Amino acid sequence: MADTATVKLKYVTVKPADVMSSKLVGTTVYNNKNENVGEVEDLVIENGKTITGVVVSVGGFLGLGESYVVLDPSTVAISNKDGKWVVHADTDKDTLKSAPKFEYSKKKS
């Protein structure tokens, strides 16, 4: 992260098509067959600037037996349908279950 003493403050304008992370977390991930394959749990932000991963929970029931994988954001499509955010990834549950696991504790620090 940049040294705060040398960074000049800048502002951005949020556009209607922009997605707020609070709206994305908890969103169901669907595949191209419109099957539920997981849920967005978190975002990975590299160096405090760039989103480099989308943490997705896979499997489990009521939080038990869940595993987590991190998808490259370039492989995830996010759109707004009738005022609701929708996430799609070209995959299936079996592929996600066999993907490299991410140890995720959901703890805020």
C-alpha positions as CSV (number, residue, x, y, z in Angstrom):
1,M,0.0,0.0,0.0
2,A,1.3,3.5,-0.7
3,D,2.8,5.7,2.0
4,T,-0.1,7.8,3.2
5,A,2.1,10.8,3.6
6,T,2.8,11.0,-0.1
7,V,-0.6,10.1,-1.6
8,K,-2.8,12.9,-2.7
9,L,-6.5,12.2,-2.0
10,K,-8.6,11.6,-5.1
11,Y,-12.4,11.1,-5.5
12,V,-14.3,8.8,-7.9
13,T,-17.8,8.9,-9.3
14,V,-19.7,5.7,-8.8
15,K,-21.6,4.8,-12.0
16,P,-25.0,3.1,-12.1
17,A,-23.4,0.0,-13.7
18,D,-20.7,-0.3,-10.9
19,V,-21.2,-3.1,-8.3
20,M,-20.7,-2.4,-4.6
21,S,-19.0,-5.3,-2.8
22,S,-21.8,-5.3,-0.2
23,K,-24.3,-6.2,-2.9
24,L,-22.0,-8.9,-4.4
25,V,-21.2,-10.8,-1.2
26,G,-23.9,-13.4,-0.6
27,T,-24.9,-13.5,-4.3
28,T,-25.5,-17.0,-5.8
29,V,-23.1,-18.0,-8.5
30,Y,-24.8,-19.7,-11.5
31,N,-23.2,-21.6,-14.4
32,N,-24.2,-21.3,-18.1
33,K,-27.0,-23.9,-17.5
34,N,-28.4,-21.5,-14.8
35,E,-27.5,-24.1,-12.1
36,N,-26.5,-22.9,-8.6
37,V,-22.8,-23.7,-8.2
38,G,-21.8,-21.6,-5.2
39,E,-22.1,-18.3,-3.4
40,V,-19.8,-15.2,-3.4
41,E,-18.2,-15.0,0.1
42,D,-15.6,-12.3,-0.3
43,L,-13.2,-10.4,-2.7
44,V,-9.4,-10.6,-2.7
45,I,-7.9,-7.1,-3.1
46,E,-4.2,-7.1,-4.0
47,N,-2.1,-4.3,-2.5
48,G,-5.3,-2.5,-1.5
49,K,-6.0,-1.6,-5.1
50,T,-6.9,-4.4,-7.5
51,I,-9.5,-7.1,-7.2
52,T,-7.6,-10.3,-7.9
53,G,-10.0,-13.0,-6.7
54,V,-13.6,-13.8,-6.0
55,V,-14.0,-16.2,-3.0
56,V,-16.8,-18.6,-3.6
57,S,-18.2,-21.2,-1.2
58,V,-19.0,-24.6,-2.7
59,G,-21.1,-27.4,-1.3
60,G,-22.1,-27.9,2.3
61,F,-25.5,-27.3,3.9
62,L,-26.2,-24.4,6.2
63,G,-22.5,-23.6,6.4
64,L,-21.4,-27.1,7.3
65,G,-19.1,-28.9,5.0
66,E,-18.5,-25.9,2.8
67,S,-15.2,-25.4,1.0
68,Y,-13.9,-22.3,-0.6
69,V,-12.2,-21.6,-3.9
70,V,-10.9,-18.3,-5.4
71,L,-11.9,-17.5,-8.9
72,D,-10.1,-15.1,-11.2
73,P,-12.4,-12.1,-11.6
74,S,-11.9,-12.2,-15.4
75,T,-13.7,-15.6,-15.4
76,V,-16.8,-14.3,-13.6
77,A,-19.6,-12.4,-15.3
78,I,-21.6,-9.9,-13.1
79,S,-24.8,-8.4,-14.4
80,N,-27.9,-6.7,-13.1
81,K,-31.2,-8.4,-13.9
82,D,-34.4,-6.6,-12.8
83,G,-32.6,-4.7,-10.1
84,K,-30.8,-7.8,-8.7
85,W,-27.1,-8.6,-9.2
86,V,-26.4,-12.0,-10.9
87,V,-23.1,-13.8,-11.0
88,H,-22.2,-16.4,-13.7
89,A,-19.1,-18.6,-14.1
90,D,-18.5,-21.2,-16.8
91,T,-18.1,-24.2,-14.5
92,D,-20.0,-26.8,-12.5
93,K,-20.1,-27.9,-8.9
94,D,-17.9,-30.9,-9.4
95,T,-15.2,-28.8,-11.0
96,L,-15.4,-26.3,-8.2
97,K,-15.3,-29.1,-5.6
98,S,-12.1,-30.4,-7.1
99,A,-10.4,-27.0,-7.5
100,P,-7.6,-25.8,-5.2
101,K,-9.1,-25.1,-1.8
102,F,-8.7,-21.7,0.0
103,E,-8.5,-21.8,3.8
104,Y,-11.1,-19.1,4.7
105,S,-12.2,-18.3,8.2
106,K,-14.6,-15.4,7.5
107,K,-13.1,-13.6,10.5
108,K,-12.9,-9.8,10.4
109,S,-9.7,-8.4,11.6
